[in-house]
Amino acid sequence: MSTSPTGEHHNGAAAGEPLEDKMHQIRELLFGETKRENDARLAALEARVREFEQSMHRRLEALQASIDTLAREVGNERKRSLEQLASSIGELGDKVRRISAD
């Protein structure tokens, strides 16, 4: 065991530098680079996921706008068709009445 300048024995670590700090330094030496690389990859993936979510949100909004437009167009076309059908039925009724009157 080593003796610190103050004369304390501390499991081979200097006084003021606990074993925890030594373990942290060892972990940093062994795994620090890999952890930083993984953190960078994870951050890049998270950014890509956010971009994908935003892109999907924009696409869904555009799709919803297209659906709304088509629904209005179909509704208007249906209304015009019903009006034409009603007009045609009215004309047919007029013709039937004229034929009946003769």
Biopython code that builds the backbone (N, CA, C, O; Angstrom):
import numpy as np
from Bio.PDB.StructureBuilder import StructureBuilder

atoms = [
    (1, "MET", "N", (0.833, -1.174, 0.000)),
    (1, "MET", "CA", (0.000, 0.000, 0.000)),
    (1, "MET", "C", (0.873, 1.231, 0.000)),
    (1, "MET", "O", (1.978, 1.233, 0.544)),
    (2, "SER", "N", (0.367, 2.264, -0.611)),
    (2, "SER", "CA", (1.169, 3.485, -0.643)),
    (2, "SER", "C", (0.703, 4.420, 0.445)),
    (2, "SER", "O", (-0.425, 4.333, 0.930)),
    (3, "THR", "N", (1.574, 5.298, 0.811)),
    (3, "THR", "CA", (1.262, 6.264, 1.848)),
    (3, "THR", "C", (1.092, 7.610, 1.202)),
    (3, "THR", "O", (1.922, 8.016, 0.389)),
    (4, "SER", "N", (0.046, 8.304, 1.542)),
    (4, "SER", "CA", (-0.186, 9.626, 0.971)),
    (4, "SER", "C", (0.694, 10.632, 1.675)),
    (4, "SER", "O", (1.266, 10.348, 2.728)),
    (5, "PRO", "N", (0.801, 11.820, 1.083)),
    (5, "PRO", "CA", (1.628, 12.840, 1.733)),
    (5, "PRO", "C", (1.164, 13.153, 3.143)),
    (5, "PRO", "O", (1.964, 13.620, 3.954)),
    (6, "THR", "N", (-0.078, 12.916, 3.459)),
    (6, "THR", "CA", (-0.558, 13.193, 4.807)),
    (6, "THR", "C", (-0.374, 11.996, 5.704)),
    (6, "THR", "O", (-0.692, 12.060, 6.891)),
    (7, "GLY", "N", (0.144, 10.878, 5.150)),
    (7, "GLY", "CA", (0.426, 9.704, 5.932)),
    (7, "GLY", "C", (-0.732, 8.722, 5.984)),
    (7, "GLY", "O", (-0.654, 7.747, 6.732)),
    (8, "GLU", "N", (-1.830, 8.937, 5.206)),
    (8, "GLU", "CA", (-2.977, 8.043, 5.209)),
    (8, "GLU", "C", (-2.780, 6.944, 4.179)),
    (8, "GLU", "O", (-2.161, 7.158, 3.136)),
    (9, "HIS", "N", (-3.305, 5.782, 4.477)),
    (9, "HIS", "CA", (-3.321, 4.684, 3.514)),
    (9, "HIS", "C", (-4.678, 4.714, 2.826)),
    (9, "HIS", "O", (-5.706, 4.864, 3.486)),
    (10, "HIS", "N", (-4.688, 4.568, 1.474)),
    (10, "HIS", "CA", (-5.953, 4.709, 0.761)),
    (10, "HIS", "C", (-6.015, 3.769, -0.426)),
    (10, "HIS", "O", (-6.191, 4.244, -1.548)),
    (11, "ASN", "N", (-5.885, 2.494, -0.251)),
    (11, "ASN", "CA", (-6.022, 1.495, -1.307)),
    (11, "ASN", "C", (-5.259, 1.847, -2.575)),
    (11, "ASN", "O", (-5.792, 1.622, -3.661)),
    (12, "GLY", "N", (-4.118, 2.353, -2.511)),
    (12, "GLY", "CA", (-3.300, 2.646, -3.679)),
    (12, "GLY", "C", (-3.647, 3.953, -4.360)),
    (12, "GLY", "O", (-2.964, 4.345, -5.306)),
    (13, "ALA", "N", (-4.664, 4.627, -3.921)),
    (13, "ALA", "CA", (-5.046, 5.896, -4.536)),
    (13, "ALA", "C", (-4.497, 7.019, -3.674)),
    (13, "ALA", "O", (-4.406, 6.885, -2.454)),
    (14, "ALA", "N", (-4.135, 8.110, -4.298)),
    (14, "ALA", "CA", (-3.621, 9.261, -3.553)),
    (14, "ALA", "C", (-4.761, 9.902, -2.780)),
    (14, "ALA", "O", (-5.922, 9.796, -3.173)),
    (15, "ALA", "N", (-4.430, 10.567, -1.683)),
    (15, "ALA", "CA", (-5.449, 11.264, -0.904)),
    (15, "ALA", "C", (-6.082, 12.320, -1.782)),
    (15, "ALA", "O", (-5.388, 13.000, -2.538)),
    (16, "GLY", "N", (-7.409, 12.466, -1.688)),
    (16, "GLY", "CA", (-8.094, 13.455, -2.510)),
    (16, "GLY", "C", (-8.473, 12.900, -3.872)),
    (16, "GLY", "O", (-9.176, 13.570, -4.628)),
    (17, "GLU", "N", (-8.032, 11.708, -4.204)),
    (17, "GLU", "CA", (-8.402, 11.087, -5.477)),
    (17, "GLU", "C", (-8.930, 9.699, -5.160)),
    (17, "GLU", "O", (-8.180, 8.724, -5.224)),
    (18, "PRO", "N", (-10.183, 9.594, -4.825)),
    (18, "PRO", "CA", (-10.744, 8.317, -4.388)),
    (18, "PRO", "C", (-10.714, 7.264, -5.494)),
    (18, "PRO", "O", (-10.491, 7.558, -6.668)),
    (19, "LEU", "N", (-10.943, 6.061, -5.075)),
    (19, "LEU", "CA", (-10.965, 4.923, -5.989)),
    (19, "LEU", "C", (-11.969, 5.138, -7.119)),
    (19, "LEU", "O", (-11.749, 4.703, -8.249)),
    (20, "GLU", "N", (-13.051, 5.800, -6.808)),
    (20, "GLU", "CA", (-14.088, 6.086, -7.820)),
    (20, "GLU", "C", (-13.506, 6.869, -8.990)),
    (20, "GLU", "O", (-13.787, 6.552, -10.146)),
    (21, "ASP", "N", (-12.708, 7.877, -8.705)),
    (21, "ASP", "CA", (-12.082, 8.663, -9.765)),
    (21, "ASP", "C", (-11.132, 7.814, -10.595)),
    (21, "ASP", "O", (-11.070, 7.960, -11.815)),
    (22, "LYS", "N", (-10.404, 6.943, -9.950)),
    (22, "LYS", "CA", (-9.488, 6.050, -10.680)),
    (22, "LYS", "C", (-10.284, 5.147, -11.612)),
    (22, "LYS", "O", (-9.907, 4.952, -12.768)),
    (23, "MET", "N", (-11.394, 4.594, -11.105)),
    (23, "MET", "CA", (-12.230, 3.721, -11.923)),
    (23, "MET", "C", (-12.795, 4.495, -13.111)),
    (23, "MET", "O", (-12.869, 3.973, -14.224)),
    (24, "HIS", "N", (-13.188, 5.732, -12.869)),
    (24, "HIS", "CA", (-13.708, 6.574, -13.953)),
    (24, "HIS", "C", (-12.622, 6.785, -15.019)),
    (24, "HIS", "O", (-12.903, 6.718, -16.216)),
    (25, "GLN", "N", (-11.419, 7.034, -14.593)),
    (25, "GLN", "CA", (-10.319, 7.227, -15.547)),
    (25, "GLN", "C", (-10.060, 5.959, -16.347)),
    (25, "GLN", "O", (-9.810, 6.017, -17.551)),
    (26, "ILE", "N", (-10.121, 4.819, -15.679)),
    (26, "ILE", "CA", (-9.900, 3.541, -16.373)),
    (26, "ILE", "C", (-11.019, 3.308, -17.383)),
    (26, "ILE", "O", (-10.765, 2.923, -18.524)),
    (27, "ARG", "N", (-12.261, 3.542, -16.955)),
    (27, "ARG", "CA", (-13.391, 3.393, -17.886)),
    (27, "ARG", "C", (-13.246, 4.329, -19.078)),
    (27, "ARG", "O", (-13.507, 3.943, -20.218)),
    (28, "GLU", "N", (-12.835, 5.538, -18.811)),
    (28, "GLU", "CA", (-12.653, 6.511, -19.890)),
    (28, "GLU", "C", (-11.593, 6.029, -20.870)),
    (28, "GLU", "O", (-11.776, 6.132, -22.083)),
    (29, "LEU", "N", (-10.496, 5.507, -20.359)),
    (29, "LEU", "CA", (-9.435, 4.996, -21.234)),
    (29, "LEU", "C", (-9.904, 3.794, -22.054)),
    (29, "LEU", "O", (-9.601, 3.687, -23.243)),
    (30, "LEU", "N", (-10.644, 2.894, -21.410)),
    (30, "LEU", "CA", (-11.074, 1.675, -22.098)),
    (30, "LEU", "C", (-12.252, 1.910, -23.038)),
    (30, "LEU", "O", (-12.273, 1.397, -24.156)),
    (31, "PHE", "N", (-13.223, 2.683, -22.582)),
    (31, "PHE", "CA", (-14.485, 2.777, -23.321)),
    (31, "PHE", "C", (-14.853, 4.184, -23.770)),
    (31, "PHE", "O", (-15.861, 4.369, -24.452)),
    (32, "GLY", "N", (-14.065, 5.164, -23.404)),
    (32, "GLY", "CA", (-14.412, 6.559, -23.689)),
    (32, "GLY", "C", (-14.649, 6.846, -25.154)),
    (32, "GLY", "O", (-15.655, 7.455, -25.517)),
    (33, "GLU", "N", (-13.738, 6.416, -25.991)),
    (33, "GLU", "CA", (-13.871, 6.679, -27.435)),
    (33, "GLU", "C", (-15.114, 6.006, -27.995)),
    (33, "GLU", "O", (-15.866, 6.610, -28.760)),
    (34, "THR", "N", (-15.323, 4.763, -27.612)),
    (34, "THR", "CA", (-16.493, 4.028, -28.092)),
    (34, "THR", "C", (-17.778, 4.701, -27.620)),
    (34, "THR", "O", (-18.735, 4.822, -28.384)),
    (35, "LYS", "N", (-17.798, 5.132, -26.377)),
    (35, "LYS", "CA", (-18.984, 5.810, -25.853)),
    (35, "LYS", "C", (-19.256, 7.100, -26.611)),
    (35, "LYS", "O", (-20.403, 7.387, -26.953)),
    (36, "ARG", "N", (-18.221, 7.878, -26.874)),
    (36, "ARG", "CA", (-18.401, 9.126, -27.618)),
    (36, "ARG", "C", (-18.903, 8.842, -29.031)),
    (36, "ARG", "O", (-19.779, 9.544, -29.535)),
    (37, "GLU", "N", (-18.345, 7.809, -29.669)),
    (37, "GLU", "CA", (-18.808, 7.443, -31.017)),
    (37, "GLU", "C", (-20.273, 7.015, -30.977)),
    (37, "GLU", "O", (-21.070, 7.422, -31.821)),
    (38, "ASN", "N", (-20.615, 6.198, -29.995)),
    (38, "ASN", "CA", (-22.007, 5.753, -29.872)),
    (38, "ASN", "C", (-22.944, 6.921, -29.569)),
    (38, "ASN", "O", (-24.052, 6.984, -30.101)),
    (39, "ASP", "N", (-22.503, 7.837, -28.721)),
    (39, "ASP", "CA", (-23.306, 9.020, -28.420)),
    (39, "ASP", "C", (-23.528, 9.853, -29.677)),
    (39, "ASP", "O", (-24.629, 10.348, -29.914)),
    (40, "ALA", "N", (-22.476, 10.005, -30.480)),
    (40, "ALA", "CA", (-22.596, 10.767, -31.723)),
    (40, "ALA", "C", (-23.544, 10.065, -32.690)),
    (40, "ALA", "O", (-24.369, 10.714, -33.332)),
    (41, "ARG", "N", (-23.429, 8.745, -32.796)),
    (41, "ARG", "CA", (-24.333, 7.985, -33.675)),
    (41, "ARG", "C", (-25.776, 8.108, -33.203)),
    (41, "ARG", "O", (-26.689, 8.297, -34.006)),
    (42, "LEU", "N", (-25.969, 8.001, -31.906)),
    (42, "LEU", "CA", (-27.308, 8.106, -31.345)),
    (42, "LEU", "C", (-27.889, 9.496, -31.610)),
    (42, "LEU", "O", (-29.058, 9.619, -31.976)),
    (43, "ALA", "N", (-27.098, 10.521, -31.431)),
    (43, "ALA", "CA", (-27.564, 11.888, -31.690)),
    (43, "ALA", "C", (-27.934, 12.050, -33.161)),
    (43, "ALA", "O", (-28.936, 12.687, -33.486)),
    (44, "ALA", "N", (-27.120, 11.469, -34.058)),
    (44, "ALA", "CA", (-27.416, 11.543, -35.491)),
    (44, "ALA", "C", (-28.712, 10.805, -35.808)),
    (44, "ALA", "O", (-29.530, 11.290, -36.589)),
    (45, "LEU", "N", (-28.899, 9.639, -35.208)),
    (45, "LEU", "CA", (-30.133, 8.879, -35.425)),
    (45, "LEU", "C", (-31.350, 9.635, -34.899)),
    (45, "LEU", "O", (-32.395, 9.673, -35.548)),
    (46, "GLU", "N", (-31.208, 10.229, -33.731)),
    (46, "GLU", "CA", (-32.313, 11.001, -33.169)),
    (46, "GLU", "C", (-32.656, 12.178, -34.074)),
    (46, "GLU", "O", (-33.832, 12.493, -34.257)),
    (47, "ALA", "N", (-31.653, 12.824, -34.637)),
    (47, "ALA", "CA", (-31.898, 13.939, -35.553)),
    (47, "ALA", "C", (-32.621, 13.440, -36.805)),
    (47, "ALA", "O", (-33.544, 14.087, -37.298)),
    (48, "ARG", "N", (-32.189, 12.281, -37.313)),
    (48, "ARG", "CA", (-32.848, 11.715, -38.497)),
    (48, "ARG", "C", (-34.293, 11.340, -38.203)),
    (48, "ARG", "O", (-35.170, 11.537, -39.044)),
    (49, "VAL", "N", (-34.543, 10.806, -37.026)),
    (49, "VAL", "CA", (-35.910, 10.456, -36.644)),
    (49, "VAL", "C", (-36.770, 11.719, -36.566)),
    (49, "VAL", "O", (-37.905, 11.726, -37.040)),
    (50, "ARG", "N", (-36.234, 12.785, -35.969)),
    (50, "ARG", "CA", (-36.983, 14.049, -35.899)),
    (50, "ARG", "C", (-37.275, 14.576, -37.297)),
    (50, "ARG", "O", (-38.390, 15.022, -37.569)),
    (51, "GLU", "N", (-36.283, 14.529, -38.190)),
    (51, "GLU", "CA", (-36.494, 14.977, -39.565)),
    (51, "GLU", "C", (-37.567, 14.125, -40.248)),
    (51, "GLU", "O", (-38.421, 14.650, -40.962)),
    (52, "PHE", "N", (-37.516, 12.809, -40.025)),
    (52, "PHE", "CA", (-38.497, 11.905, -40.615)),
    (52, "PHE", "C", (-39.895, 12.223, -40.082)),
    (52, "PHE", "O", (-40.856, 12.266, -40.849)),
    (53, "GLU", "N", (-40.010, 12.444, -38.778)),
    (53, "GLU", "CA", (-41.303, 12.785, -38.185)),
    (53, "GLU", "C", (-41.845, 14.081, -38.786)),
    (53, "GLU", "O", (-43.028, 14.168, -39.117)),
    (54, "GLN", "N", (-40.982, 15.084, -38.925)),
    (54, "GLN", "CA", (-41.411, 16.355, -39.498)),
    (54, "GLN", "C", (-41.834, 16.171, -40.951)),
    (54, "GLN", "O", (-42.838, 16.733, -41.390)),
    (55, "SER", "N", (-41.064, 15.382, -41.689)),
    (55, "SER", "CA", (-41.398, 15.113, -43.083)),
    (55, "SER", "C", (-42.743, 14.398, -43.185)),
    (55, "SER", "O", (-43.576, 14.749, -44.022)),
    (56, "MET", "N", (-42.954, 13.397, -42.334)),
    (56, "MET", "CA", (-44.216, 12.657, -42.359)),
    (56, "MET", "C", (-45.376, 13.572, -41.968)),
    (56, "MET", "O", (-46.465, 13.477, -42.534)),
    (57, "HIS", "N", (-45.140, 14.451, -41.004)),
    (57, "HIS", "CA", (-46.180, 15.392, -40.583)),
    (57, "HIS", "C", (-46.569, 16.301, -41.753)),
    (57, "HIS", "O", (-47.752, 16.522, -42.010)),
    (58, "ARG", "N", (-45.559, 16.825, -42.458)),
    (58, "ARG", "CA", (-45.840, 17.688, -43.616)),
    (58, "ARG", "C", (-46.590, 16.912, -44.688)),
    (58, "ARG", "O", (-47.544, 17.425, -45.274)),
    (59, "ARG", "N", (-46.167, 15.678, -44.949)),
    (59, "ARG", "CA", (-46.834, 14.870, -45.969)),
    (59, "ARG", "C", (-48.272, 14.554, -45.590)),
    (59, "ARG", "O", (-49.165, 14.592, -46.436)),
    (60, "LEU", "N", (-48.493, 14.244, -44.324)),
    (60, "LEU", "CA", (-49.856, 13.954, -43.875)),
    (60, "LEU", "C", (-50.745, 15.190, -43.972)),
    (60, "LEU", "O", (-51.918, 15.093, -44.332)),
    (61, "GLU", "N", (-50.184, 16.341, -43.650)),
    (61, "GLU", "CA", (-50.959, 17.578, -43.791)),
    (61, "GLU", "C", (-51.316, 17.828, -45.245)),
    (61, "GLU", "O", (-52.443, 18.215, -45.553)),
    (62, "ALA", "N", (-50.355, 17.607, -46.144)),
    (62, "ALA", "CA", (-50.612, 17.785, -47.576)),
    (62, "ALA", "C", (-51.655, 16.780, -48.057)),
    (62, "ALA", "O", (-52.541, 17.124, -48.838)),
    (63, "LEU", "N", (-51.547, 15.541, -47.590)),
    (63, "LEU", "CA", (-52.520, 14.516, -47.961)),
    (63, "LEU", "C", (-53.904, 14.883, -47.447)),
    (63, "LEU", "O", (-54.892, 14.728, -48.164)),
    (64, "GLN", "N", (-53.985, 15.366, -46.218)),
    (64, "GLN", "CA", (-55.279, 15.770, -45.663)),
    (64, "GLN", "C", (-55.863, 16.922, -46.464)),
    (64, "GLN", "O", (-57.067, 16.949, -46.718)),
    (65, "ALA", "N", (-55.033, 17.870, -46.865)),
    (65, "ALA", "CA", (-55.511, 18.990, -47.679)),
    (65, "ALA", "C", (-56.037, 18.483, -49.021)),
    (65, "ALA", "O", (-57.066, 18.960, -49.501)),
    (66, "SER", "N", (-55.341, 17.522, -49.627)),
    (66, "SER", "CA", (-55.797, 16.949, -50.897)),
    (66, "SER", "C", (-57.128, 16.221, -50.725)),
    (66, "SER", "O", (-58.023, 16.341, -51.561)),
    (67, "ILE", "N", (-57.248, 15.472, -49.643)),
    (67, "ILE", "CA", (-58.494, 14.753, -49.377)),
    (67, "ILE", "C", (-59.637, 15.740, -49.170)),
    (67, "ILE", "O", (-60.737, 15.535, -49.684)),
    (68, "ASP", "N", (-59.382, 16.806, -48.424)),
    (68, "ASP", "CA", (-60.416, 17.822, -48.195)),
    (68, "ASP", "C", (-60.846, 18.457, -49.519)),
    (68, "ASP", "O", (-62.037, 18.659, -49.755)),
    (69, "THR", "N", (-59.883, 18.769, -50.372)),
    (69, "THR", "CA", (-60.186, 19.363, -51.675)),
    (69, "THR", "C", (-61.015, 18.403, -52.522)),
    (69, "THR", "O", (-62.016, 18.799, -53.119)),
    (70, "LEU", "N", (-60.596, 17.146, -52.571)),
    (70, "LEU", "CA", (-61.344, 16.147, -53.340)),
    (70, "LEU", "C", (-62.755, 15.961, -52.789)),
    (70, "LEU", "O", (-63.708, 15.814, -53.554)),
    (71, "ALA", "N", (-62.886, 15.966, -51.466)),
    (71, "ALA", "CA", (-64.208, 15.815, -50.856)),
    (71, "ALA", "C", (-65.118, 16.975, -51.254)),
    (71, "ALA", "O", (-66.293, 16.766, -51.556)),
    (72, "ARG", "N", (-64.581, 18.194, -51.257)),
    (72, "ARG", "CA", (-65.378, 19.350, -51.684)),
    (72, "ARG", "C", (-65.772, 19.221, -53.150)),
    (72, "ARG", "O", (-66.917, 19.480, -53.521)),
    (73, "GLU", "N", (-64.806, 18.817, -53.985)),
    (73, "GLU", "CA", (-65.093, 18.669, -55.417)),
    (73, "GLU", "C", (-66.157, 17.604, -55.658)),
    (73, "GLU", "O", (-67.067, 17.809, -56.461)),
    (74, "VAL", "N", (-66.051, 16.476, -54.973)),
    (74, "VAL", "CA", (-67.036, 15.408, -55.122)),
    (74, "VAL", "C", (-68.402, 15.877, -54.624)),
    (74, "VAL", "O", (-69.427, 15.597, -55.246)),
    (75, "GLY", "N", (-68.409, 16.587, -53.507)),
    (75, "GLY", "CA", (-69.670, 17.123, -52.987)),
    (75, "GLY", "C", (-70.311, 18.088, -53.965)),
    (75, "GLY", "O", (-71.520, 18.032, -54.193)),
    (76, "ASN", "N", (-69.510, 18.974, -54.547)),
    (76, "ASN", "CA", (-70.041, 19.927, -55.532)),
    (76, "ASN", "C", (-70.549, 19.203, -56.779)),
    (76, "ASN", "O", (-71.603, 19.546, -57.315)),
    (77, "GLU", "N", (-69.803, 18.211, -57.232)),
    (77, "GLU", "CA", (-70.212, 17.442, -58.412)),
    (77, "GLU", "C", (-71.511, 16.688, -58.127)),
    (77, "GLU", "O", (-72.399, 16.626, -58.977)),
    (78, "ARG", "N", (-71.612, 16.126, -56.946)),
    (78, "ARG", "CA", (-72.843, 15.409, -56.557)),
    (78, "ARG", "C", (-74.026, 16.366, -56.550)),
    (78, "ARG", "O", (-75.109, 16.034, -57.033)),
    (79, "LYS", "N", (-73.811, 17.556, -55.997)),
    (79, "LYS", "CA", (-74.885, 18.556, -55.959)),
    (79, "LYS", "C", (-75.318, 18.943, -57.370)),
    (79, "LYS", "O", (-76.513, 19.037, -57.649)),
    (80, "ARG", "N", (-74.343, 19.170, -58.266)),
    (80, "ARG", "CA", (-74.678, 19.517, -59.659)),
    (80, "ARG", "C", (-75.435, 18.385, -60.341)),
    (80, "ARG", "O", (-76.398, 18.616, -61.072)),
    (81, "SER", "N", (-74.984, 17.151, -60.090)),
    (81, "SER", "CA", (-75.660, 15.997, -60.705)),
    (81, "SER", "C", (-77.096, 15.879, -60.220)),
    (81, "SER", "O", (-78.001, 15.619, -61.012)),
    (82, "LEU", "N", (-77.308, 16.067, -58.927)),
    (82, "LEU", "CA", (-78.671, 16.000, -58.390)),
    (82, "LEU", "C", (-79.543, 17.122, -58.950)),
    (82, "LEU", "O", (-80.721, 16.916, -59.243)),
    (83, "GLU", "N", (-78.954, 18.312, -59.097)),
    (83, "GLU", "CA", (-79.712, 19.431, -59.676)),
    (83, "GLU", "C", (-80.080, 19.132, -61.126)),
    (83, "GLU", "O", (-81.197, 19.420, -61.557)),
    (84, "GLN", "N", (-79.137, 18.552, -61.884)),
    (84, "GLN", "CA", (-79.429, 18.184, -63.279)),
    (84, "GLN", "C", (-80.494, 17.100, -63.337)),
    (84, "GLN", "O", (-81.387, 17.149, -64.182)),
    (85, "LEU", "N", (-80.405, 16.126, -62.447)),
    (85, "LEU", "CA", (-81.391, 15.055, -62.397)),
    (85, "LEU", "C", (-82.775, 15.613, -62.057)),
    (85, "LEU", "O", (-83.772, 15.222, -62.664)),
    (86, "ALA", "N", (-82.830, 16.513, -61.099)),
    (86, "ALA", "CA", (-84.101, 17.129, -60.721)),
    (86, "ALA", "C", (-84.671, 17.922, -61.892)),
    (86, "ALA", "O", (-85.872, 17.878, -62.157)),
    (87, "SER", "N", (-83.803, 18.643, -62.586)),
    (87, "SER", "CA", (-84.250, 19.415, -63.746)),
    (87, "SER", "C", (-84.771, 18.488, -64.833)),
    (87, "SER", "O", (-85.810, 18.756, -65.437)),
    (88, "SER", "N", (-84.056, 17.405, -65.083)),
    (88, "SER", "CA", (-84.487, 16.447, -66.106)),
    (88, "SER", "C", (-85.813, 15.807, -65.722)),
    (88, "SER", "O", (-86.679, 15.630, -66.579)),
    (89, "ILE", "N", (-85.988, 15.461, -64.462)),
    (89, "ILE", "CA", (-87.251, 14.861, -63.999)),
    (89, "ILE", "C", (-88.387, 15.879, -64.152)),
    (89, "ILE", "O", (-89.503, 15.523, -64.531)),
    (90, "GLY", "N", (-88.093, 17.140, -63.856)),
    (90, "GLY", "CA", (-89.103, 18.200, -64.036)),
    (90, "GLY", "C", (-89.506, 18.330, -65.498)),
    (90, "GLY", "O", (-90.689, 18.437, -65.820)),
    (91, "GLU", "N", (-88.508, 18.319, -66.379)),
    (91, "GLU", "CA", (-88.792, 18.416, -67.814)),
    (91, "GLU", "C", (-89.604, 17.206, -68.287)),
    (91, "GLU", "O", (-90.544, 17.350, -69.070)),
    (92, "LEU", "N", (-89.236, 16.018, -67.807)),
    (92, "LEU", "CA", (-89.953, 14.805, -68.171)),
    (92, "LEU", "C", (-91.393, 14.878, -67.675)),
    (92, "LEU", "O", (-92.318, 14.470, -68.378)),
    (93, "GLY", "N", (-91.578, 15.393, -66.480)),
    (93, "GLY", "CA", (-92.938, 15.557, -65.941)),
    (93, "GLY", "C", (-93.755, 16.513, -66.794)),
    (93, "GLY", "O", (-94.935, 16.274, -67.050)),
    (94, "ASP", "N", (-93.114, 17.614, -67.239)),
    (94, "ASP", "CA", (-93.803, 18.571, -68.108)),
    (94, "ASP", "C", (-94.219, 17.904, -69.410)),
    (94, "ASP", "O", (-95.336, 18.110, -69.885)),
    (95, "LYS", "N", (-93.326, 17.104, -69.991)),
    (95, "LYS", "CA", (-93.631, 16.414, -71.252)),
    (95, "LYS", "C", (-94.777, 15.427, -71.058)),
    (95, "LYS", "O", (-95.669, 15.335, -71.901)),
    (96, "VAL", "N", (-94.753, 14.695, -69.956)),
    (96, "VAL", "CA", (-95.830, 13.738, -69.675)),
    (96, "VAL", "C", (-97.150, 14.469, -69.515)),
    (96, "VAL", "O", (-98.173, 13.990, -70.003)),
    (97, "ARG", "N", (-97.159, 15.608, -68.849)),
    (97, "ARG", "CA", (-98.394, 16.377, -68.692)),
    (97, "ARG", "C", (-98.897, 16.892, -70.050)),
    (97, "ARG", "O", (-100.100, 16.891, -70.310)),
    (98, "ARG", "N", (-97.978, 17.327, -70.904)),
    (98, "ARG", "CA", (-98.395, 17.817, -72.227)),
    (98, "ARG", "C", (-98.994, 16.686, -73.055)),
    (98, "ARG", "O", (-100.000, 16.854, -73.745)),
    (99, "ILE", "N", (-98.334, 15.510, -72.962)),
    (99, "ILE", "CA", (-98.847, 14.369, -73.722)),
    (99, "ILE", "C", (-100.224, 13.968, -73.196)),
    (99, "ILE", "O", (-101.116, 13.637, -73.976)),
    (100, "SER", "N", (-100.393, 13.998, -71.890)),
    (100, "SER", "CA", (-101.656, 13.616, -71.257)),
    (100, "SER", "C", (-102.753, 14.624, -71.623)),
    (100, "SER", "O", (-103.920, 14.256, -71.761)),
    (101, "ALA", "N", (-102.379, 15.863, -71.775)),
    (101, "ALA", "CA", (-103.352, 16.923, -72.063)),
    (101, "ALA", "C", (-103.854, 16.830, -73.498)),
    (101, "ALA", "O", (-104.946, 17.308, -73.804)),
    (102, "ASP", "N", (-103.077, 16.228, -74.366)),
    (102, "ASP", "CA", (-103.485, 16.161, -75.773)),
    (102, "ASP", "C", (-104.550, 15.196, -76.021)),
    (102, "ASP", "O", (-104.988, 15.039, -77.161)),
]
sb = StructureBuilder()
sb.init_structure("model")
sb.init_model(0)
sb.init_chain("A")
sb.init_seg("    ")
for serial, (resi, resn, name, xyz) in enumerate(atoms, 1):
    if name == "N":
        sb.init_residue(resn, " ", resi, " ")
    sb.init_atom(name, np.array(xyz, "f"), 0.0, 1.0, " ", f" {name:<3s}", serial, name[0])
structure = sb.get_structure()
